[in-house]
Amino acid sequence: MDLLKEYWWFIPILLIIFSGLFTVNQGTIAVITRLGKYIGIRRPGLNFKIPFLDQVYKRVSIQNRSVELEFQAVTLDQANVYFKSMLLYSVQNEEEETIRRVAFKFISDKDLMQALIRTVEGSIRAFVSTKKQAEVLNVRRDIVENVKEQVDVALEGWGYHLQDLQINDITFDEAIIQSMSKVVASNNLKAAAENEGQALLITKTKAAEAEGNSIKIAAEAERQAAQLRGQGVALFREEVAKGMSQAASEMKQANLDTNVILFSMWVEAIKNFAEYGKGNVIFLDGSSDGMEKTMRQIMAMQQLQDNKS
């Protein structure tokens, strides 16, 4: 108790010292002002400030932050385009000058977000206004790159950096969507008709080639068959001539009249006509004069064959 009475004056000093201690959380940097004037920053951990003189003006987060945007733009051909996008940004770096710009550039985070959103919207609207509605869906990457290039310049002056911009959805008015659907459907029908026409052309071509090959094969087969038939007829005639010559030779050796052979052939011919005629009418001169005339013709042919041999 005596010690406490002796060092009582040290208690207020300790209270003042402890009241000046404060902590800064990980991922944030504290901006310190003294009597309203910036004097420095304090990094994560336990820090000290002069009580009653210094104060933590703002705690700046150096972590990534995101915001979702929904806005409308008008194309070159006066079509309304609706965008839904996500913006990812952060403090540019942890340097003191950068943190100082972040802390004092805007009164509050609300004002920063308003300026950031309007800057992004203005950049996208300016880019979309130079494109037609049919081109908007194909220039999504170009929009992102254009916005990054322009917005990064403004953000750098504020101490921020645009990490990423994602355009998640691009839509049009209902009438435009319906017309685009009709265009897509008509293009699909056109492509289907072209494919069907190509398939039909291929089918017809293949069928024509097959028919042509079939005709060639049939013609070649007919040519070979005709050749074989001719060879058969020639061989038949040759054999008939040989048979007649042999028969005539044997008839002469037997002192018989060779006209018997001709008569026999004439009879066999009439028999063959009757047997295989199948009801067809065949007119023959059955008189003795007709037979004699026919015999003379056969004998003349035989005599011609003998002279050749």
LUMVEXLO-224705 format. One record per atom (N, C-alpha, C): x, y, z. Coordinates in pm, whole numbers, padded with zeros to 5 digits, always signed. Example, Ala and Ser with C-alpha at 12.3 -4.5 7.8 and 13.67 -1.06 7.14 Angstrom:
BEGIN
+01319-00569+00780;+01230-00450+00780;+01320-00330+00780;+01285-00225+00708;+01367-00106+00714;+01290+00003+00787;
This chain:
BEGIN
+00084-00121+00000;+00000+00000+00000;+00086+00125+00000;+00196+00120+00079;+00287+00235+00080;+00351+00256-00057;+00381+00141-00126;+00440+00150-00260;+00343+00213-00359;+00216+00180-00341;+00116+00237-00430;+00103+00388-00409;+00111+00427-00284;+00102+00570-00255;+00224+00644-00311;+00340+00575-00307;+00462+00640-00351;+00466+00658-00502;+00412+00558-00578;+00419+00563-00725;+00280+00583-00788;+00192+00652-00722;+00058+00672-00776;+00059+00749-00907;+00155+00834-00923;+00164+00917-01044;+00195+00834-01169;+00247+00710-01146;+00283+00625-01262;+00160+00561-01326;+00052+00554-01250;-00070+00489-01300;-00129+00567-01417;-00144+00698-01410;-00196+00773-01526;-00108+00758-01649;+00023+00748-01626;+00113+00731-01742;+00086+00598-01810;+00070+00492-01726;+00040+00361-01785;-00094+00363-01859;-00192+00432-01801;-00322+00438-01869;-00309+00511-02003;-00229+00616-02003;-00210+00690-02128;-00140+00603-02232;-00039+00529-02187;+00035+00442-02280;-00057+00336-02337;-00134+00270-02250;-00223+00163-02297;-00334+00218-02385;-00376+00339-02357;-00481+00397-02441;-00428+00430-02580;-00299+00441-02595;-00241+00469-02727;-00214+00344-02809;-00227+00226-02749;-00205+00101-02823;-00330+00063-02901;-00309+00013-03020;-00421-00037-03102;-00365-00141-03200;-00453-00221-03254;-00414-00327-03348;-00472-00300-03485;-00399-00346-03582;-00444-00339-03722;-00457-00483-03772;-00573-00517-03823;-00599-00654-03868;-00522-00685-03997;-00498-00816-04017;-00432-00860-04138;-00519-00828-04260;-00454-00780-04368;-00526-00744-04489;-00572-00601-04491;-00540-00523-04388;-00577-00381-04383;-00456-00297-04341;-00460-00171-04375;-00357-00075-04335;-00428+00047-04278;-00382+00090-04160;-00445+00204-04092;-00378+00333-04136;-00459+00435-04161;-00410+00569-04197;-00424+00657-04072;-00314+00715-04027;-00310+00792-03903;-00302+00941-03935;-00384+01019-03866;-00378+01165-03876;-00351+01222-03736;-00285+01337-03729;-00258+01408-03602;-00316+01548-03613;-00413+01568-03532;-00485+01696-03535;-00538+01725-03675;-00586+01616-03742;-00648+01629-03874;-00551+01625-03989;-00423+01612-03964;-00323+01612-04071;-00262+01474-04082;-00246+01430-04206;-00188+01297-04231;-00043+01293-04183;-00011+01185-04106;+00126+01169-04060;+00187+01035-04099;+00107+00935-04140;+00165+00807-04179;+00063+00695-04177;+00116+00575-04197;+00031+00455-04199;+00083+00356-04096;-00003+00265-04055;+00033+00159-03964;-00008+00026-04026;+00086-00067-04026;+00062-00197-04090;+00005-00297-03991;-00036-00417-04037;-00101-00514-03948;-00015-00549-03826;-00081-00562-03713;-00014-00595-03587;-00046-00492-03480;+00032-00495-03368;+00015-00401-03258;+00089-00272-03290;+00021-00159-03277;+00079-00029-03309;+00049+00071-03196;+00116+00185-03204;+00100+00289-03101;+00074+00423-03168;-00016+00500-03104;-00044+00637-03147;-00050+00725-03023;-00021+00849-03043;-00023+00942-02929;-00168+00967-02889;-00203+00933-02767;-00342+00953-02724;-00383+01099-02734;-00506+01119-02772;-00571+01249-02779;-00518+01337-02894;-00407+01298-02956;-00354+01374-03068;-00369+01299-03200;-00331+01171-03197;-00340+01088-03318;-00472+01013-03320;-00519+00991-03437;-00640+00910-03452;-00632+00827-03581;-00702+00714-03581;-00708+00628-03701;-00813+00688-03793;-00765+00753-03898;-00857+00821-03990;-00936+00718-04071;-00870+00616-04120;-00938+00515-04205;-00855+00388-04206;-00924+00279-04214;-00858+00149-04232;-00881+00106-04378;-00774+00099-04454;-00781+00066-04597;-00757-00083-04616;-00852-00149-04680;-00837-00292-04709;-00755-00311-04837;-00657-00399-04827;-00574-00429-04945;-00617-00561-05010;-00729-00615-04968;-00781-00738-05025;-00863-00707-05152;-00884-00810-05231;-00966-00794-05353;-01112-00769-05317;-01173-00681-05391;-01315-00652-05371;-01389-00665-05504;-01514-00700-05496;-01593-00721-05619;-01725-00648-05608;-01779-00617-05725;-01908-00551-05732;-01978-00597-05860;-02109-00617-05850;-02188-00659-05967;-02254-00536-06029;-02251-00534-06162;-02306-00420-06236;-02418-00467-06328;-02523-00388-06338;-02630-00411-06434;-02663-00275-06497;-02651-00267-06628;-02676-00140-06695;-02716-00166-06840;-02755-00060-06908;-02805-00067-07046;-02717+00016-07137;-02699-00031-07260;-02625+00044-07362;-02704+00039-07492;-02672+00130-07584;-02741+00139-07713;-02639+00122-07824;-02670+00034-07920;-02578+00005-08029;-02587+00111-08138;-02503+00096-08238;-02500+00191-08349;-02632+00194-08425;-02699+00077-08435;-02828+00071-08503;-02946+00082-08406;-02924+00147-08293;-03029+00186-08198;-03098+00066-08133;-03022-00037-08103;-03077-00153-08031;-03033-00146-07885;-03126-00173-07794;-03095-00172-07651;-03026-00302-07612;-02914-00290-07542;-02839-00406-07495;-02828-00397-07344;-02856-00509-07276;-02853-00512-07130;-02737-00599-07084;-02654-00542-06996;-02534-00610-06949;-02547-00647-06801;-02494-00764-06767;-02470-00803-06629;-02324-00844-06619;-02252-00776-06531;-02108-00800-06524;-02061-00800-06380;-01940-00851-06359;-01878-00855-06228;-01742-00786-06238;-01718-00691-06146;-01595-00613-06145;-01512-00653-06024;-01386-00689-06049;-01295-00727-05941;-01179-00628-05939;-01159-00563-05823;-01056-00460-05814;-00989-00468-05677;-00879-00399-05661;-00805-00398-05535;-00715-00275-05531;-00658-00251-05412;-00560-00144-05400;-00438-00179-05485;-00383-00080-05550;-00276-00104-05646;-00155-00171-05582;-00110-00124-05470;+00001-00183-05395;-00004-00134-05251;+00093-00172-05170;+00094-00137-05029;+00188-00020-04999;+00233+00050-05100;+00320+00164-05077;+00243+00277-05008;+00316+00357-04930;+00252+00461-04849;+00180+00564-04936;+00242+00602-05047;+00179+00702-05133;+00048+00650-05191;+00047+00521-05229;-00075+00461-05282;-00185+00457-05178;-00149+00416-05055;-00248+00409-04948;-00301+00550-04916;-00215+00647-04924;-00257+00786-04897;-00359+00831-05001;-00337+00798-05131;-00435+00835-05234;-00568+00765-05211;-00560+00638-05175;-00683+00563-05151;-00763+00623-05036;-00691+00667-04932;-00759+00716-04812;-00824+00851-04833;-00762+00938-04911;-00809+01076-04917;-00871+01115-05051;-00874+01021-05149;-00929+01056-05280;-01081+01070-05275;-01146+00985-05196;-01292+00987-05186;-01331+01000-05040;-01444+01061-05018;-01492+01079-04882;-01525+00944-04819;-01591+00858-04897;-01632+00727-04845;-01625+00623-04956;-01640+00498-04916;-01641+00390-05014;-01761+00400-05107;-01869+00458-05060;-01988+00476-05143;-01957+00565-05263;-01882+00672-05238;-01846+00761-05348;-01749+00693-05445;-01659+00612-05391;-01566+00537-05477;-01643+00442-05568;-01737+00368-05511;-01814+00271-05590;-01895+00342-05697;-01952+00456-05663;-02031+00530-05762;-01944+00575-05878;-01826+00628-05848;-01736+00673-05954;-01686+00555-06037;-01656+00444-05970;-01604+00326-06040;-01709+00268-06134;-01832+00256-06085;-01940+00199-06166;-01970+00288-06285;-01977+00417-06263;-02008+00508-06373;-01895+00509-06477;-01772+00495-06432;-01661+00491-06526;-01667+00367-06615;-01695+00251-06554;-01705+00127-06630;-01823+00132-06726;-01937+00178-06677;-02055+00188-06762;-02030+00280-06880;-01969+00394-06854;-01942+00489-06962;-01849+00432-07066;-01748+00358-07022;-01653+00299-07117;-01722+00194-07204;-01805+00108-07142;-01874+00004-07219;-01976+00066-07314;-02049+00166-07268;-02148+00230-07355;-02083+00298-07474;-01969+00362-07451;-01898+00427-07561;-01851+00325-07664;-01807+00209-07618;-01760+00106-07711;-01877+00043-07786;-01986+00013-07714;-02102-00052-07777;-02167+00040-07879;-02163+00169-07856;-02227+00264-07948;-02162+00264-08086;-02044+00206-08099;-01976+00199-08229;-02000+00066-08300;-02076-00024-08237;-02101-00156-08293;-02249-00175-08322;-02278-00260-08419;-02416-00298-08448;-02458-00414-08359;-02590-00433-08349;-02640-00535-08257;-02587-00675-08292;-02571-00704-08422;-02523-00836-08462;-02378-00859-08423;-02304-00750-08396;-02162-00762-08363;-02137-00770-08213;-02234-00731-08132;-02211-00718-07988;-02175-00852-07925;-02247-00959-07962;-02221-01088-07901;-02084-01144-07938;-02028-01097-08048;-01899-01149-08094;-01780-01068-08045;-01807-00956-07977;-01696-00869-07933;-01690-00861-07781;-01735-00966-07713;-01732-00967-07567;-01590-00946-07514;-01494-01019-07571;-01355-01006-07527;-01301-00866-07558;-01339-00813-07675;-01294-00679-07710;-01348-00574-07614;-01472-00593-07569;-01530-00500-07472;-01450-00502-07342;-01418-00622-07294;-01343-00635-07168;-01206-00569-07180;-01135-00598-07290;-01002-00541-07307;-01007-00389-07319;-01107-00338-07390;-01120-00193-07405;-01148-00126-07271;-01237-00187-07190;-01271-00130-07060;-01149-00133-06968;-01076-00244-06966;-00957-00253-06881;-00856-00146-06917;-00838-00126-07046;-00739-00029-07090;-00774+00113-07047;-00903+00148-07054;-00944+00284-07021;-00963+00303-06871;-01025+00205-06805;-01057+00220-06664;-00931+00213-06578;-00834+00132-06618;-00710+00120-06541;-00639+00254-06525;-00648+00339-06627;-00584+00471-06620;-00648+00555-06511;-00783+00553-06505;-00853+00630-06402;-00829+00571-06264;-00833+00438-06253;-00815+00374-06123;-00675+00397-06067;-00577+00404-06156;-00440+00425-06110;-00427+00559-06038;-00497+00658-06086;-00497+00787-06018;-00565+00782-05884;-00654+00687-05864;-00722+00672-05736;-00649+00577-05641;-00546+00508-05694;-00472+00413-05612;-00524+00271-05622;-00611+00245-05720;-00669+00111-05736;-00623+00048-05868;-00647-00081-05878;-00614-00155-06001;-00729-00250-06034;-00770-00250-06161;-00877-00339-06206;-00821-00479-06230;-00859-00573-06145;-00808-00709-06156;-00876-00786-06270;-01008-00775-06278;-01081-00852-06378;-01218-00792-06400;-01264-00806-06521;-01400-00766-06557;-01464-00880-06635;-01571-00934-06582;-01640-01045-06646;-01780-01000-06687;-01807-01014-06816;-01942-00986-06867;-02017-01117-06870;-02105-01135-06773;-02172-01264-06753;-02295-01282-06842;-02359-01173-06879;-02484-01188-06955;-02503-01066-07044;-02541-01091-07169;-02575-00986-07264;-02710-01020-07325;-02807-00935-07306;-02942-00961-07358;-02991-00839-07436;-03097-00864-07516;-03158-00759-07598;-03307-00751-07566;-03373-00656-07629;-03518-00646-07615;-03584-00772-07671;-03705-00800-07626;-03775-00922-07664;-03793-00932-07815;-03827-00820-07878;-03848-00821-08023;-03719-00857-08097;-03607-00804-08048;-03479-00834-08112;-03442-00979-08091;-03467-01031-07971;-03437-01172-07944;-03517-01263-08036;-03646-01231-08055;-03729-01312-08144;-03679-01305-08288;-03642-01185-08333;-03592-01173-08471;-03459-01247-08487;-03373-01241-08386;-03245-01313-08393;-03270-01464-08395;-03370-01509-08318;-03404-01651-08319;-03452-01695-08456;-03531-01608-08521;-03578-01641-08656;-03462-01646-08755;-03367-01555-08739;-03250-01556-08827;-03170-01684-08808;-03151-01723-08682;-03077-01847-08653;-03151-01967-08710;-03286-01968-08692;-03365-02080-08744;-03358-02087-08895;-03367-01971-08961;-03360-01970-09108;-03222-02014-09156;-03117-01972-09085;-02983-02016-09123;-02967-02167-09106;-03028-02220-08998;-03022-02365-08978;-03097-02439-09088;-03215-02384-09126;-03290-02447-09235;-03212-02441-09366;-03145-02328-09388;-03065-02314-09509;-02951-02414-09510;-02884-02426-09396;-02774-02523-09387;-02825-02666-09405;-02943-02695-09346;-02999-02829-09361;-03034-02858-09507;-03093-02755-09575;-03127-02774-09716;-03002-02795-09801;-02898-02718-09771;-02773-02736-09846;-02714-02875-09822;-02716-02918-09697;-02664-03052-09666;-02748-03160-09733;-02881-03140-09731;-02969-03238-09796;-02944-03241-09946;-02925-03121-10005;-02895-03115-10149;-02764-03184-10182;-02663-03161-10099;-02534-03227-10121;-02548-03379-10109;-02626-03423-10008;-02646-03567-09991;-02719-03626-10111;-02824-03554-10160;-02899-03602-10276;-02810-03606-10399;-02725-03503-10416;-02634-03500-10530;-02537-03617-10526;-02485-03644-10406;-02393-03757-10391;-02464-03888-10422;-02590-03900-10372;-02667-04023-10397;-02693-04042-10545;-02737-03932-10612;-02764-03941-10756;-02636-03973-10834;-02527-03910-10794;-02399-03933-10863;-02355-04077-10849;-02365-04127-10726;-02326-04266-10703;-02417-04362-10779;-02548-04330-10782;-02642-04416-10855;-02611-04414-11004;-02580-04293-11057;-02545-04284-11199;-02417-04360-11229;-02319-04348-11139;-02194-04422-11158;-02220-04572-11155;-02304-04614-11060;-02336-04756-11049;-02409-04806-11175;-02505-04722-11223;-02578-04761-11343;-02485-04768-11465;-02395-04668-11474;-02298-04669-11584;-02208-04790-11579;-02161-04823-11459;-02077-04942-11444;-02154-05068-11479;-02285-05069-11438;-02368-05185-11469;-02385-05201-11620;-02407-05086-11689;-02422-05092-11835;-02293-05140-11900;-02179-05089-11851;-02051-05133-11906;-02031-05282-11886;-02064-05328-11765;-02047-05472-11736;-02139-05555-11824;-02268-05508-11837;-02364-05582-11920;-02320-05584-12066;-02271-05468-12113;-02224-05461-12253;-02106-05553-12275;-02014-05554-12180;-01896-05642-12193;-01939-05788-12191;-02036-05819-12101;-02085-05956-12095;-02155-05995-12225;-02235-05902-12281;-02305-05929-12406;-02206-05948-12521;-02100-05863-12518;-01997-05877-12622;-01930-06013-12615;-01896-06053-12492;-01833-06184-12477;-01929-06297-12513;-02059-06280-12474;-02157-06383-12508;-02176-06394-12659;-02183-06277-12727;-02198-06279-12873;-02077-06343-12939;-01960-06311-12884;-01838-06372-12938;-01840-06523-12920;-01884-06566-12802;-01891-06711-12777;-01997-06777-12865;-02110-06705-12884;-02213-06762-12970;-02162-06776-13114;-02093-06671-13160;-02036-06679-13296;-01936-06792-13309;-01852-06803-13206;-01755-06913-13210;-01827-07048-13208;-01938-07055-13132;-02013-07181-13127;-02076-07214-13262;-02134-07108-13325;-02194-07131-13457;-02089-07175-13558;-01974-07109-13553;-01866-07145-13646;-01820-07288-13625;-01806-07323-13496;-01765-07461-13467;-01872-07560-13510;-02000-07520-13489;-02109-07608-13531;-02106-07631-13682;-02090-07519-13755;-02086-07532-13900;-01965-07615-13944;-01855-07592-13878;-01735-07669-13913;-01757-07819-13890;-01819-07851-13778;-01846-07991-13749;-01947-08051-13846;-02049-07967-13881;-02147-08016-13978;-02082-08045-14113;-01994-07951-14152;-01925-07971-14281;-01838-08096-14278;-01767-08113-14165;-01683-08233-14153;-01768-08360-14156;-01883-08355-14087;-01970-08473-14084;-02025-08504-14222;-02066-08399-14294;-02120-08421-14428;-02013-08474-14521;-01892-08417-14510;-01783-08465-14597;-01751-08612-14569;-01746-08645-14440;-01716-08784-14404;-01828-08879-14451;-01953-08833-14432;-02065-08917-14475;-02067-08935-14627;-02039-08824-14697;-02035-08834-14842;-01924-08926-14890;-01810-08917-14822;-01697-09005-14858;-01734-09152-14837;-01798-09181-14729;-01837-09320-14701;-01944-09367-14800;-02037-09277-14839;-02139-09313-14937;-02075-09346-15072;-01975-09268-15111;-01907-09295-15238;-01834-09428-15235;-01769-09456-15121;-01698-09585-15109;-01795-09702-15116;-01918-09679-15070;-02018-09785-15074;-02099-09783-15203;-02058-09701-15302;-02126-09689-15432;-02274-09650-15415;-02295-09559-15319;-02431-09509-15296;-02441-09363-15339;-02564-09320-15367;-02586-09182-15410;-02579-09089-15290;-02496-08986-15302;-02481-08891-15190;-02604-08803-15171;-02694-08802-15267;-02817-08724-15251;-02903-08776-15136;-02877-08899-15099;-02953-08955-14985;-02925-08873-14858;-02799-08829-14847;-02763-08748-14729;-02842-08617-14731;-02849-08555-14845;-02922-08429-14856;-03069-08448-14827;-03123-08561-14879;-03264-08589-14854;-03288-08611-14705;-03197-08682-14641;-03211-08707-14498;-03207-08575-14419;-03117-08484-14457;-03109-08354-14391;-03236-08274-14411;-03293-08283-14531;-03418-08213-14559;-03529-08266-14470;-03537-08395-14454;-03641-08456-14371;-03622-08417-14224;-03496-08419-14179;-03468-08382-14039;-03504-08235-14012;-03480-08151-14111;-03515-08010-14095;-03664-07993-14079;-03743-08062-14166;-03889-08051-14156;-03935-08105-14021;-03876-08217-13976;-03911-08273-13846;-03881-08175-13733;-03768-08109-13743;-03728-08011-13639;-03823-07892-13637;-03865-07847-13757;-03963-07737-13763;-04091-07775-13691;-04136-07896-13717;-04262-07940-13658;-04251-07959-13508;-04133-08005-13462;-04115-08038-13320;-04098-07914-13234;-04025-07815-13285;-03993-07697-13204;-04059-07568-13253;-04153-07580-13340;-04218-07460-13391;-04306-07390-13291;-04356-07459-13190;-04441-07404-13083;-04561-07327-13139;-04625-07386-13237;-04747-07326-13290;-04725-07222-13396;-04600-07186-13426;-04575-07090-13532;-04604-07153-13668;-04654-07072-13759;-04687-07121-13894;-04565-07108-13982;-04520-07219-14039;-04405-07220-14128;-04453-07273-14264;-04431-07198-14368;-04474-07237-14501;-04358-07302-14574;-04376-07423-14619;-04276-07498-14696;-04338-07545-14829;-04259-07542-14927;-04304-07593-15058;-04286-07746-15058;-04392-07817-15033;-04385-07963-15023;-04398-08038-15155;-04405-07964-15264;-04416-08032-15395;-04283-08093-15434;-04289-08181-15534;-04166-08245-15582;-04074-08143-15646;-04133-08041-15711;-04050-07935-15768;-03980-07856-15660;-04052-07830-15552;-03991-07756-15441;-03880-07835-15378;-03903-07967-15362;-03798-08049-15303;-03677-08055-15395;-03706-08069-15527;-03596-08076-15622;-03516-07946-15622;-03588-07833-15614;-03519-07703-15608;-03432-07692-15483;-03488-07734-15368;-03412-07730-15243;-03291-07820-15250;-03306-07942-15314;-03197-08036-15324;-03086-07979-15409;-03125-07911-15518;-03023-07850-15602;-02944-07744-15525;-03015-07665-15442;-02944-07562-15363;-02848-07626-15263;-02891-07733-15201;-02804-07801-15103;-02684-07862-15175;-02709-07921-15295;-02600-07982-15370;-02501-07875-15416;-02554-07756-15449;-02464-07648-15491;-02377-07604-15374;-02435-07596-15259;-02357-07559-15141;-02253-07664-15110;-02291-07794-15130;-02197-07903-15105;-02083-07898-15206;-02119-07871-15332;-02016-07863-15436;-01919-07748-15408;-01976-07635-15360;-01890-07519-15325;-01797-07555-15210;-01849-07630-15114;-01765-07669-14999;-01654-07763-15044;-01686-07855-15140;-01586-07951-15189;-01476-07876-15268;-01518-07776-15346;-01418-07701-15423;-01321-07625-15330;-01375-07570-15221;-01289-07498-15124;-01192-07593-15059;-01240-07714-15027;-01151-07808-14960;-01047-07864-15058;
